[in-house]
Amino acid sequence: MQTPTSIILDWGTSSLRAALVSTSGETLDSRETQSGGIQFVKDGAFENALMQVVGDWFSAHGPLPVFASGMITSRNGWVEVAYVDAPAGASELAAGARRQILENGAPITFLPGMRDPAAKPFPDVMRGEETQIIGCGTDRDRTLVLPGTHSKWARVEGGRITGFQTYATGEIFSLLTKHSFIAKAQEPQPGSEPVWSAFDRGAEFAASDNLAADAFFSAIFSARTGILAGELTPGDIMDYVSGLVIGSEFRQARAAGWLKTGDTVGIVGNNVLNIRYSRIAPLFGLAVEASPSDAAKRGVLMIAGQSAQV
């Protein structure tokens, strides 16, 4: 039987994920709570919130060291940790960490996010995604995309994260499908399978050589004109817009130099979105590389290993 040696936290705005980990990196137990995100913690009572989720682990195994990443280290979180500038790898992130002692005597290490000072028009930032990128491996150069509310494209070179760019793809999709003419036109069927033909249609237009696809704000209006022309049904709209929005992210990432035909890209993170991103990648001449599902945990362990040497 493996012995627990640490607790790893992925603590974001809307959720808290915790893993009880052995020396070999195996997850022995895990917890996730949607009510434990930092937006739900009142009056800065983060330690109490943590104990409600993993207090029994401490009771059973003693004051295990804790490693926390994500928005918990932001100015709205438990302890604000300064960003580490790119280029940076596991050792630089370990050096930028902050440590405290919990009331039960357990050490907790707050890992920093990253800042890309070369991004335009202002430095770009991320918190939490850097652990996933590190966890995918820095042993060779690679390009990664991390789908989400604020999708990230990142480049690993020479064992370090050399740069990244954020695309507000998920947030734009949410706004369009909840608060625009699209919200009124669509008729999604709860629990139904995606309408892949509609998704592909939006994605294929975004990937096409048609210069009209560069005009994103005009392209979005095609969700309405497609219905008027009888080419789309209300049940198609959400997936059509999804294909159009994600496809536009790829198109803009290509224009920004993150990808070119023939490249291989690793898609990391959200399994539902990964399917959509993997479906679009070939339209841009990309091969898709599998990424570990536990990349965040692996990354934290790699940084923690460096932390012991700092």
Residue pairs with C-beta under 8 A, 6 or more apart in sequence:
2 22
2 23
2 24
2 26
2 28
3 22
3 23
4 20
4 21
4 22
4 28
4 29
4 57
4 61
4 64
5 21
5 22
5 23
5 64
5 65
6 21
6 64
6 65
6 66
6 67
6 304
7 18
7 19
7 20
7 21
7 54
7 57
7 64
7 65
7 66
7 67
8 18
8 19
8 21
8 66
8 67
8 297
8 300
8 301
9 16
9 17
9 18
9 50
9 66
9 67
9 68
9 69
9 70
9 72
10 16
10 17
10 18
10 69
10 70
10 128
10 131
10 296
11 17
11 36
11 37
11 38
11 68
11 69
11 70
11 71
11 72
11 77
11 78
12 37
12 38
12 70
12 71
12 72
12 128
13 37
13 38
13 39
13 71
13 76
14 34
14 37
14 39
15 32
15 33
15 34
15 36
15 37
16 31
16 32
16 33
16 36
16 37
16 49
16 50
16 53
17 30
17 31
17 32
18 30
18 31
18 32
18 53
18 54
19 27
19 29
19 30
19 297
20 27
20 28
20 29
20 30
20 54
20 57
20 61
20 64
21 27
21 28
21 297
21 301
22 28
25 297
25 298
25 301
27 294
27 297
29 57
31 53
31 54
33 53
36 49
36 52
36 53
38 46
38 71
38 72
38 74
38 76
38 77
38 78
40 49
41 49
44 78
46 72
46 77
46 78
47 78
47 102
47 103
50 66
50 102
51 58
57 64
58 64
58 104
58 106
63 102
63 104
63 105
63 106
63 107
64 106
65 106
65 107
65 108
65 109
65 304
66 102
66 106
66 107
66 108
66 109
67 108
67 109
67 111
67 300
67 303
67 304
67 307
68 78
68 108
68 109
68 110
68 111
69 110
69 111
69 127
69 128
69 130
69 131
69 296
69 300
70 127
70 128
71 77
71 127
71 128
72 78
72 79
72 110
73 79
73 80
73 81
73 98
73 110
73 111
73 112
73 113
73 127
74 80
74 113
74 127
78 110
79 98
79 100
79 110
81 96
81 97
81 98
81 110
81 111
81 112
81 113
82 96
82 112
83 96
83 112
83 113
83 114
83 115
83 125
84 92
84 93
84 95
84 96
84 112
84 113
84 114
84 115
85 114
85 115
85 116
85 117
86 114
86 115
86 116
86 117
86 118
86 160
86 161
86 162
86 163
86 164
87 157
87 158
87 160
87 161
87 162
87 163
88 114
88 160
88 161
89 134
89 138
89 159
89 160
89 161
90 134
90 138
90 299
90 302
90 303
90 305
90 306
91 306
91 309
91 310
92 160
93 111
93 112
93 114
93 130
93 134
93 303
93 306
94 303
94 304
94 306
94 307
94 309
94 310
95 306
95 310
96 111
96 112
97 109
97 110
97 111
97 112
97 303
97 307
97 310
98 109
98 110
98 112
99 107
99 108
99 109
99 110
100 107
100 108
100 110
101 107
101 108
102 108
109 304
109 307
111 131
111 300
111 303
113 125
113 126
113 127
113 128
113 130
114 125
114 126
114 127
114 130
114 161
114 164
115 123
115 124
115 125
116 123
116 124
116 125
116 163
116 164
116 165
117 123
118 163
119 163
119 164
119 165
124 164
124 165
124 166
125 166
126 152
126 164
126 166
128 296
129 146
129 152
129 154
129 164
130 161
130 299
131 295
131 296
131 299
131 300
131 303
132 146
132 268
132 269
132 295
132 296
132 299
133 144
133 146
133 154
133 156
133 161
133 164
133 268
133 295
133 299
134 161
134 298
134 299
134 302
134 303
135 292
135 294
135 295
135 296
135 297
135 298
135 299
135 300
135 301
135 302
136 142
136 144
136 156
136 266
136 268
136 291
136 292
136 295
136 298
136 299
137 156
138 156
138 159
138 160
138 161
139 159
140 156
141 155
141 156
141 157
141 158
142 155
142 156
142 264
142 266
142 289
143 153
143 154
143 155
143 156
143 258
143 259
143 263
143 264
143 265
143 266
144 152
144 153
144 154
144 155
144 156
144 265
144 266
144 267
144 268
144 291
145 151
145 152
145 153
145 154
145 253
145 258
145 265
145 266
145 267
145 268
145 277
146 152
146 154
146 268
146 269
147 169
147 170
147 246
147 267
147 268
147 269
147 270
147 273
147 274
147 276
147 277
148 170
148 269
148 270
148 273
149 168
149 169
149 170
149 171
149 174
150 166
150 167
150 168
150 169
150 170
150 171
151 166
151 167
151 168
151 169
151 170
151 249
152 164
152 165
152 166
152 167
153 164
153 165
153 167
153 253
153 256
153 258
153 259
154 161
154 163
154 164
154 165
155 161
155 162
155 163
155 164
155 258
156 162
165 253
165 256
165 258
167 249
167 252
167 253
169 245
169 246
169 249
170 273
172 245
173 241
173 242
173 245
176 182
176 183
176 220
176 241
176 245
177 183
177 186
177 238
177 241
181 223
181 224
182 220
182 223
182 224
182 237
182 238
182 241
185 223
185 224
185 227
185 234
185 237
186 234
186 235
186 237
186 238
187 233
187 234
187 235
187 237
188 235
188 237
188 238
189 235
194 239
194 242
195 235
195 236
195 238
195 239
195 240
196 239
196 279
197 236
198 232
198 236
198 237
198 239
198 240
198 243
199 239
199 240
199 242
199 243
199 276
199 279
200 243
200 279
201 232
201 240
201 243
202 239
202 240
202 241
202 242
202 243
202 244
202 245
202 247
203 243
203 244
203 246
203 247
203 279
203 280
203 283
204 243
204 247
204 283
205 213
205 219
205 222
205 244
205 247
206 213
206 219
206 243
206 244
206 246
206 247
206 248
206 250
206 251
206 280
207 213
207 247
207 250
207 251
207 280
207 283
207 284
212 218
212 219
213 219
213 248
213 251
214 251
216 248
219 244
219 248
220 241
220 244
220 245
222 244
223 232
223 237
223 240
223 241
223 244
226 232
226 236
226 240
227 233
227 234
227 237
232 240
242 276
243 276
243 280
246 276
246 277
246 280
247 280
247 283
250 259
250 280
250 281
250 283
250 284
251 284
253 259
254 260
254 284
259 265
259 284
259 286
260 285
261 284
261 285
261 286
262 285
262 286
263 285
263 286
263 287
264 286
264 287
264 288
264 289
265 281
265 286
265 287
265 288
265 289
266 288
266 289
266 290
266 291
267 274
267 277
267 278
267 281
267 288
267 289
267 291
268 274
268 291
268 295
269 291
269 295
271 293
278 288
281 287
281 288
282 288
292 298
